[in-house]
């Protein structure tokens, strides 16, 4: 194709970075590309640089604030790194900031992108993190989305990489395809299957060469008080939802309740912090401290932008915690100004939950107790384990709990999150990948922001989801850190927490909610095992169940049918290709049989005429 616009969507662990390197190298060798920009999560910058150098002999510079300072100190304050180096790697969360975007805009032509383009090739790794967030009929651009949307038109070739390109929302997926090729795809318009096949490469890790993945739930006997707090939150959610009128109030209420419930399932510390922000916002509204009312449509847009900014801050997890706090406060304030006023019963429930959360941060936790018993057995033989959580608050709380119990002796625990700088991140990764007798690290606490694309499979085959993400795409990204090419163990063990006796739990209870999430894990795993894909996500059903809007079991029939249909279409395409190849062989054979033969006598005469020949 004259312009290489490709989405490589192979499953986790199949070497998308190497495939991208082959494309980059080929374009350079054909003189079709000289300047290359690689945009990826911060955790992958060093890995990209090393892979390009070691596998392809291509030198890339990691563009960050330190490189900009060094360049200006050595070459002058007016030098622009985007024009100074032909091949650059940068974090998407560094690029989206104001100062880097100003540097980029300085080298981009004004108005409509012209020819030749400012850059030859743009590579975006883990591009799903740059897709607009959204559900239903709308998708909201995050800062990541806006940065890529501004850069992409100025690049001649575009190469996007992701194991989970579809987040379950058609609007979001089509917006991502539009970033890749706006001539073939348009936001909000379902993609044509033939056009999609031209730009998307998709293979799955469903072959026996990969180790068997085993999902093992850890049962927790929650205390009466923990169950009561969950019941209080359910009652609060039910009351707020029933009184929400119109899109504006419904969106605001669902955002607040969804965030609170996710945090409650994570840890007392995360719940306490979020509940304090929510409580302060709604009480400030009751006291008359909210902003002047806007028109409903304008308010919905403001609220969606605030929620998208919070999602972006959570995904980034890069700056200091006060940045996330400020973003969360703005989102909850925007929600509070649209929510209905608190009733006396709702205010009492908030007070009760806040009192419990404040106490629970510093007391023994039922889930933690089960985890510590399990961890002792794992560490006894020197094994390693990765613990994933969505939230820095939970990661910090878990680290403190482990260290206070003596697990942190001799650098036994390592922490990975968006706030860890690239050099330290690379050091931790190398130590964790080193043989156990050469490195003391046994426990790695990681957030989702630090997980994408990083290889951790050399000497670890156990992974714990501290909380089950409501979007199964995150599950697959986490699991892919150890369940990938190069895993030496025959089995990869994936653990998550459920309530004791969860199979018979009542829907809407603490155990019932955890049972529903556990069912989501099993269903997604079954689809992946049977069909080689996690299929479309089931986040809508999970959200409905957690907000007490769904009493039916999880239904993945549509996802299974869709993926099964795609699998059948692939079989048909493969058969058609094989038939075409065999027909070509048959025609060639027929032509060969009909071709006149050279008589043996003439052949022998010519051979004997050669100097020095003997027959």
N, C-alpha and C positions, 0 to 999 in steps of 0.2 A: 504494500500500500504506500502511496506517496507520502502520507503523513501517518506516523506510527502513534495512534491513540489506542492504548490497550489497557484493559482491566484484568490483571492476573489475580484470580480469586481461588487459587488452589487451597486445599485444606491446610490446617495448622501443621507445621513441621515438614512440609514437602519442598522447601528450598526456594521460596519466592525471591529472596534476595539474590541468589545465584542466577535465577532466570532473568531478573532485572539486569544484573551485571552483564549477562550475555547480550542482551538487547543494547545496553549502553556501549559495550565494546564494538558490536557490529556496526552501529550507527557512526561511531568515531572512525572505524576503519574504512567505511564507505564515504567518508568526508561529508556525512549528512548531519553531524553534530560536533560541535567543539565546546560550547558552554553547557554545563550540566548542573542543575540544581536538584538536590535531594532533600525533601522535607519529610521528617519522621518524628516519632516521639523522642523525647530527650534521652530516654534509656537506651536508644538504639544508635545514637550518633557515632559513638566509638566503634560499635560493632560494624556499622556500615563502612566506616573508614578502613578498618582492618580487613574486611572482606574484599573491598575493592582493590586494596593494595596487594594482599596475599594471593588472591585468586586471579586477578586480571592485570596487575601491575599498573593500576590507575591511581594517581595521587589525588586525593581530595583533601580540602581543608574544612575543619569544623568551624562554622561561623557562629560565634557567640559574642557576648559583650567583651570578654577578655581579648579576643582576636581584634575587635574593632579598636579597643584601647591601644593595643600593641601596634597595630597598623598606623594609627594616627600619630603615635609617638615617634615612629620610625620614618614615616613618609609624609607627614603633614596632616593638619586637621581636616582638609578638604577631600582627602582620599575616600573613595567609596569601595567597600569590599566587594560589592556585587559586580563591579567592573574590573577589579584588581586581580581576581583569581578566576580561572576558567571553570573550575569544578569545585562546588561548595556543598556541604552538608549542614543542615540547620534544624533545630527543634521547631516544630510547628508552634509551640507555646512561646518560643522566643520570637518567632517571626510575627506573630499576631499583635505584639506590643506596639505602642505608638512610635517609639524611636526607630526600631527596625523597619516598620512600614514606611516611615518618612524616608529612610535611606533607599528603600526599594523604589518608592515613587519618584525619587530623584533621577533614576536611570530608565524609568518607563516613559514611553512617548505619551504625550497628552492626547486625549480624545480616543478615537477608535484605533485599536492596534493595527499597525501597518506592517509592510514587508520591507526588509527582513525583520523577523521577530527579535525582541530584545534578548531572548535566550533560546537555545536550540532544543533542550530537553528538560522537562520537569518530571521528576519521580516523586510520588507521594506514597510513603509506606504507611500501613495501617490507616488507609484512607477513610474507613468507616467512622473514625473519630472526627473527621472533618465534614461528615454529612450533616445536614440540618436536623436538629432534633424536632420531634413532633409526633402527634397522633391524630387520627381522624382525618380531616380534610386540610390540615394546614401543617406547615413545617417552619420552624423559626431558625434563622441563620445565627449560628454562634460566631464568636470572634474568629475561630479557626476557619469556619466556612467562608466568612467574608475575606479573610486573607488569601485563601486559595482561589476564591472567585475573582479577586483582583489580579492575581498573578497569572493564572492559567491562560487567559487569552493572549498573553505576550510570549508564550512558549510554542515553538513549532511542533514539537512532539510531546505527548503526555503519556505517562506510564503510571497507573494506579495499582497498588497492591493491597489486598485484604483477604483474610480467610472468611470474614463475615461481612460481606458488602451490603447485605440487605438486613435492616434492623426491624423489619416487619411492617414498615409504613411505606406505602407506595409513593407518597409525596416526597418523602425523604430520599428514597432510592432513585427516583427519576431526577431529583435535583442533583444527586451525585453523578448520574450519567450525563447530565447537562454540563457539569464541570469538565467531564472527560471529553465530550464531543457535542458541542451545541448545534452542529449541523444535522446530526442524526437524532438527537434526543431533546425533549423539552420538558421542563418541570411541570408535573401534574398530568402529563400525557403518558398513558401506559406504553412501555417500550415495545416496539415490534420485535418478535422473536428472531427473525432473520437478521435484523440489524444488530441485535444484542450478540448474536453468535459471532458477528464479524469483529467485535471489539473485546469480547470477554472470554477468557480461558479459565476453565473450572475443572479441577480434578480433586478427588477425595481420598483421604487416608484410610480406605476401607480394605486394605490388603493384609494378608497374614504376616507380612514382614514387620508390622508394628506389634508391640506387646498388647496383651489383652488388658482392657480397661475394666476395673471392678469398682463399683460404687458401694461404699460401706457406710451406712448411717450410724451415728453415735447417739444412743438414746439417753435423754436427760430427764430425770425426775424433778420437774420444776416445783418450787415451794408454793404453798397456798398464797403467800403474799405476791409472788411473781405472777401467778395466774390471775389474781385479783386486779393487779395493775393493768394487765392486758384486757380484762373485762371492763375496767374503767375507761380505757382508751376506746374500746369498741362502743361503749355507751356514748361517749363524747362524740365519736365519729358519726354514729347513727343520728344523734340529735342535730348536729351541725348539717348533715347531709339532707335530712328531712326538711329543714327550714331554708335551704338554699333555693333561691328563685332566679331563673334566668341563667344564661351562659356565664355572665360575669361572676355571680356569686358561686355557681357550681364549680367553675375552674379554680377560683380562689380557695374554696373549701377543700376540694380534692387535692390540690397541691399541698396545703398545710397538713392534711391528715395522712397523705401518702408519705410525706417526709418524716412525720412523727413515728409512723408505724415501722418504716424501714430502720430508723434509728433505735427504736425499742428492741427490734430483733437483733440489732448489732451489739450494743453494750449499754449498761447503765450510764456510763460517762457520755456517750454520744447522745443518748436520749435526753439526759439532763441539760446538756448544752442547747440542743435544738428546742426543747420545751421552754427553756428560759427565754429564748428569742421570740418564739411564738406567743408566749404569755404576755411578754412586755408589749408586743405589737398590738394585740387585741385589746389589752387594757389601756394602752395609749389612745387607741381609737375611741374607747368608751369615755375617756377623759376629755375628748375633743381635740386631741393632738394630731389627728390625721390631716392629710392635705386636702385642699378644696376638691369637691367632687368634679370628675370629668364626665364627658359624654360616655355612655356605656361602651360604644365601639372603641373609642380611644383608650378607655381604661383596660379593656381586654387586651389590646395591643401592648400597652405598657406592662401589664401583668405577664404576658407571654414572654416579652423581652427579659423581664426580671428573672423568670423561671429558667429561661435559656442561659442567662448569665450565670445562674447558680449551678446548672448542670455543667457548664463550661469550666467553672472554677473547681468543681468536684473532679472532673476528668483531668484537669491540669494538675492539681495537687502540687503545684510547683513553688509558689511563693510562701511566705511565712503565714502561719495560721490566721493572723489578724485579717489578711486579705479575704480569706473564705468567710470569716465572721462578718465582715462588712458587707460582702455580697449576699450572704444569707439574711442579714438584717434588712437589706433593701428589698429582697424578694418577699420576706414575711410582712414587711410594712405595706408593700403593694397589694399583697393578698388581704391583709387585715382591713384596708380601706374599702375593699369590695365585699368582704364577708358580712353576714348578718351580725348584729350586736349579740354579745354574750347574754345568756339567761343566767339566773342565780344558780341553777343546777349545774350548768356548764362551768361556771366560775368555780364552784365547789369541787368539781371533778379535776379541774386544772390545778387547784391548790393541793389536792390529795396526791396527784401524780408528781407534782414538783417536789413535795415533801419526801415521797418515796425515792425519787431519782437522786436527790441530794444525799440521802443516807446510803443508797445501794452502791454508789461509786466506791465506797470505802469498806464494803463488807464482802464476804464470800459470795460468789455467784455460782448458781447450780451448774450452768454450762461450763464455767471455768473449772469447777471441781472435776467434772467428767473428763474434760480435756487433759487436765494434769495427770490423772490416773492413766489415761491412754498414752500420754507423752512419756511417762516413766518407762513403760514397756517398750516404746519405740527406741528411746535413747540407750536402753540397756545394752544393746548390741552395737552401738555406735552409728546407727542409721541417722539419716537426715530427714527433715520435714519442712515443707513450705506452708505457711498459714497466710491466706489471703483475706483481706477485708476491704470494704469499700471506703472506709472512713479513717482519716488520720486520728480523730479522737479515739476511736476504738483501738487503733494500732498503738497509740501512745499509752492508753490504759492497759492493754495486754502486755506491753513491754514492761511497764512498771510492776504489774502483778508477777510476771515471771522472774524479773530481777530480784524482787523482794523475797522470793522463795528460793533463791540460790541458783537459778538456771543460767544466770549470766556470767558465771565464773569462767575466766580464761577465754574471753571473746567467743563464748558459745552461741550467742545470739547476734544476728545481723538484721539491720532494718533498711528496707528499700521503699522510698516514696519519692514523689516529685520534687521534694526539697533537697534531695541528696545530689551533690554536684557530679558532673560526668566522670571525673577521675575517681572519686570515691565509689561511685556506682560500678565502674569497671573493676575496681579492686575487689569489691564484694563479690561480684559475679565470678571473677577468676578464683577467689578463695573457695566459693561454694562449688565450683566445677572441679576443683582439685581433689585428688584422692583423700579420703578421710584421715589417713595417717600423715598427711602433709598440711592439713588445715583444721583448725579447731571448731569451725562453724558447724553447728548441728541444727539450729533453728533459724529460719529466715522468715521474718514478718514483712509482708509486702502489701502494697495497695494496688488497685487496678491500674492507676496511672503509671506505675513502674513496671507493669507486667507485660505489656505488648511487645511481642517479637523477641524477648530475651530468652536465651537458651540456658536451661538449668537442669538438664536431664542426665548429665554424666554419672552422678553418684547419688541421685535422689529419685525415688519412685513413689513417694507419699506426699499427698497434698490435702490440705484442709480448707474448706470454705467456712470461714467463721460465721458468715451469714450467706444465705442463698440469694444471689442477685435476682431481681424480678425480671430482668432481661436475660434469657438463656444464652445470648451471644457472649455475655461476659463470662459465663461458665466455661464456654468453649475456649475463649481466649486464655483463661486461667489454666485450664487443664492442659492446654497446648504447651505450657512451659516445660512439662515433664513427659507428656505423651507425644513424642515427636521422634523423628529419625535420629538414631544414636542412643536411644534408651537401651540400657543393657539388661535391665530386669525383665523377667518373663511377664510380670504383671505390673500395671500402674494402679495404685490404690487411691481412690478419691473418697474423701470423708466429708460429711456434713452432719448437722445436728438436727435431731427430731425429738419430740416429746415421748416419754415412756408410754408404750401402748398406743402409739399414734395411729395405728391402722384402724382402731375403733373410736377415734376421737370425734367429738361433736363439731360439725362445721361452725366456724365463727369463734370457737374457743382458741386458747393459745396452742394447744396440741393440734386442733383442727387446722389452724392456719399453717402451722409448720408441716402438717401432713400434706396439705395442698401443695406447698412449695416442694416437698420431697417427691410428690407425685410428678410435679413438673420436671424435676431432675431425672426421674426414671423414664418418663415419656420421651424426653429429649434424647437421652442416652439410647433408648430402644430404637428411635428413628435413625439415629446416627449409626447404630450397629447394623440394622436391617437394610438401610438404604444408602449408607455412606454419606449422610448429611444431617445436620441438625434441623434442616428445613426452615420454613418461616417461623419467626419467633412467636411465642404465645403470651407476650407481655400483657396484652389487653385482658386476657382471661385472669391472669395473676392479679392485676390491679383491681379488677372487678371483685374478685374473691376477697382481697385484703380490705376493700372498702365495704364489705358486707353486701355487695350487690349481686352476688352469684352464689347459689346453693348447689348447682349441678357439678358433677365430677369434671375434671379437666378433659377437654375434647380436642384431640389432635388429628381427627380423621381428615380434616381438610388439608392439613400440612402433609400428612402421610400420602393422601391421594395425589397432591400436587407433585411431591418429590417422586412418587412411584411413576406418575405419568412422564415426568422428565427423564427418569431412568429408562422407561420403555422407548421413548423417543430416541434416546442415545443408542439403545440397542438397534433400533431400526436404522438409524443413520450409519452405524458401524456395519450392519449387514449390507446396506446399500453400497457403502464404500468397498467392502470386500467383493461384492458381486461385480462392481465396475472394474475392480482390479483383475478379477478372474476372466472377465470378458475380454479385457485388453490382452491378457496372456494367451487366451484362446485365439484371438484374431492374429496375434503375432505368430503363433504356432501354425495356423492355417496358411499364412503368407509364406512362412518358411518352407512348409511342405510343398507349396506350389512353385517355388523358385527353381529355375533350371539348375541342374547339378553339373559340375565340371567332370568330364570323363576321367576315369582312373589312368588311362594310358597317357593322356595329355599332362596330368599332374605328375606322373612319374618321370616323364620326359623333361619337364621343367626342373624338377628336383635334381636329376642327374646332371643337368647342364650347369649347376652351381659349382664353382671352384671348390675342390676338395670334398665334395659330397659323396657319400656311399649309401647304398640301399641294401 
